[in-house]
Amino acid sequence: MNTLRIAPGLACAALALILGACVSTAPVAPVVSPDFDAAAAIGAIRAAGAADADELQVQPLRDPQVEDLREQAAALEAQGAHRAAADRLDQALAINPDDPALLQERAEAALLLREIDDAERLALQAFELGSQVGPLCRRHWETIAQVRSARPPAAPGSSSQSPSSPDASSPGPATPEAARERRDACTVAPPARF
């Protein structure tokens, strides 16, 4: 009978590799200020997106399947089922990934889930794909302002800006105030009527 002999050093190295493969690190959740109120943030975002009676609004034609998923998401959000609402919006985004309104809705769902980095990334993506003026534009920038408000103040000597989501268009630190200035710039006076 043949026996296989393994050098003790090689056996230890193999065991270390096997055990190392079993160890996983939990993803680091973004730090959110303990007094952050997601429902109040969503209220502020949606209020910022309220249209003025004189403001021009353009609504694209929507895929009926996407509309159905959006309606399901809204109903689930109203029931407090935020993860399920986000899942429906993800399904809708799989059908229409470049819809700024849909991306904004998903950003708001991320905020309700306290996934603030995702909320900011999605709002910025929606802004880049959208008209960059009007009610939806204001919602994008108010979302970004709410995210930046949700982050605790930066420690002295550190950047107050999230490395994953810089505000490339404004110099200096990315503050809630800077985002609100961008939000206010989304409002454009209606054209003169003759």
Stockholm file with secondary structure:
# STOCKHOLM 1.0

chainA/1-194         MNTLRIAPGLACAALALILGACVSTAPVAPVVSPDFDAAAAIGAIRAAGAADADELQVQPLRDPQVEDLREQAAALEAQGAHRAAADRLDQALAINPDDPALLQERAEAALLLREIDDAERLALQAFELGSQVGPLCRRHWETIAQVRSARPPAAPGSSSQSPSSPDASSPGPATPEAARERRDACTVAPPARF
#=GR chainA/1-194 SS CCCCCCCHHHHHHHHHHHHHHHCCCCCCCCCCCTTCCHHHHHHHHHHHTCCCTTSCCCCCCCCHHHHHHHHHHHHHHHTTCHHHHHHHHHHHHHHCTTCHHHHHHHHHHHHHTTCHHHHHHHHHHHHHHSCSSSHHHHHHHHHHHHHHHHSCCCCTTSCSSCTTSCCTTSCSCCCHHHHHHHHHHTCCCCCCCC
#=GC SS_cons         CCCCCCCHHHHHHHHHHHHHHHCCCCCCCCCCCTTCCHHHHHHHHHHHTCCCTTSCCCCCCCCHHHHHHHHHHHHHHHTTCHHHHHHHHHHHHHHCTTCHHHHHHHHHHHHHTTCHHHHHHHHHHHHHHSCSSSHHHHHHHHHHHHHHHHSCCCCTTSCSSCTTSCCTTSCSCCCHHHHHHHHHHTCCCCCCCC
//
